[in-house]
Amino acid sequence: MDTKDRQIIRELQKNGRLTNLELAERVNLSPSPCLRRLRSLEKAGVIQGYTALVDQKAYGVPLTVFVSVALEKHSREAVRSFERKIGEIDAILDCFLTTGDADYMLRVLVSDLEAYENFVRTELHALPGIRSIDSRFAYGVVKNTHVYPAMQG
């Protein structure tokens, strides 16, 4: 991947609905080479798909909770089971494997505190092998972007 490919990706991250002509103009290519590069990035799996960015408050899930989870055991089966079940829970948008005191960091969206309590009691507590759960509530957003940093060179 070269600088021009990264320019294409960044422009599409800013606005995935650009036409090929608009995209080509923004990255200073003619339309045919731009489309070839785009198709190549898609075929290689660099561009994995296209989606709509939706305002979470307007959708009805204004509360963001970051949840640190530590497991009791780290056997292969315990980890696989936990990760498989996490993947089935809609309220969890992201699950990252982390270093430090916790094994995982989850990003959870819910409608309110009552919904979060219900989520913990019915979804998280139902998962076997959890040693601890630590919740942090986001009360504001300073920066939220989906555009990757520009690469030098």
Secondary structure, 3 states (H helix, E strand, C coil): CCHHHHHHHHHHHHCCCCCHHHHHHHCCCCHHHHHHHHHHHHHCCCCCCCCCCCCHHHHCCCEEEEEEEEECCCCHHHHHHHHHHHCCCCCEEEEEECCCCCCEEEEEEECCHHHHHHHHHHHHCCCCCEEEEEEEEECCCCCCCCCCCCCCC
